[in-house]
Amino acid sequence: MDYIGICIGLILLIKGGDWLLDAAVALSIKLNIPKIVIGMTVVSFATSAPELIVSIKSAIKGYPDLALGNVVGSNIANLALVLGTVLVISPIEVTKSFYKTDWPMMLFASLLFYYFIKNDGVLSQYEGGIFVVLLVLFLVYLLFFQKKAIIEDHLGSLNQDLNQSKLLILLAAGGFFLWLGSEVLIKSAVSLATAMGVSERIISISIVSVGTSIPELSASIIAILNKEKAISIGNLIGSNVFNILAVMGVTALINPVKMMDQALLNNDFLWMLGVSFLIFPLVFINKSMRLGRLEGLVLLSLYGIFLYQMLG
């Protein structure tokens, strides 16, 4: 029943996130907010809503390792599982923004996240505030200095022509599904961990984080199959930056997050940092500035090793 509960919770979270995204974009357009701002803020926050809700509620309910494991595991899955799968299907061209902006910011945020937790085992409200300030500065920098690096094409596929009543219904339904999905997911995950005699960290890293990465995986595969150029390594790196600065930043501001399982620091954080760093040399192994199927197989193999050593 716990597995069924986790599946139902993830479905509710994903569907709620989709509805919230549609409604948020439609509302932003009605308010005449520029598309580039919508792409960087509204879309990014809406697509991170499942991770945000799960992390906040986990921290408040006294399951901090679920909150931390969800973000750390999602970041590993985004780069090793999602990017690896996409590359096996089709190679990706790498733009200059990758090494000028995207990758350095992701690595900096990841190292700062690791430092804060390693320092005293707690992500405090003060540190959460630093994350949020960094996020705002990063978005301002992108808006004014890196406009070409922002990809807005995916906005065209969203349902932007919504009347007011449907918009309000989608907002309400999206918010309700996110709340209900997080309730079901957290209860089922904790129950499963207890029944299996494993830590919350194991469940959050192996099941919850993969589940909350499903939207990125499905969107990336659909974009590749439709031969859309909107998908890029920058999208997934951006998701990782948001997971740390927005999800953990806001969560810590609401409720400080204290690490309970030392394996998060000694194992999972190191994997997150390792995979984040590895992306850089993988790009430059091939002088054509692209990631291909071989790199995709390397990343998928690493993800398999990560799960095996964690669950083994």
Secondary structure, DSSP 8 states (H G I E B T S, - for coil): -HHHHHHHHHHHHHHHHHHHHHHHHHHHHHTT--HHHIIIIIHHHHHTHHHHHHHHHHHHTT-HHHHHHHHHHHHHIIIIIIHHHHHHHS-EE--THIIIIIHHHHHHHHHHHHHHHHHHSEE-HHHHHHHHHHHHHHHHHHHHH-GGG---GGGGGS-----HHHHHHHHHHHHHHHHHHHHHHHHHHHHHHHHHT--HHHHIIIIIHHHHTHHHHHHHHHHHHTT-S---HHHHHHHHHHIIIIIIHHHHHHS-EE---THIIIIIHHHHHHHHHHHHHHHHHSTTSEE-HHHHHHHHHHHHHHHHHHH-
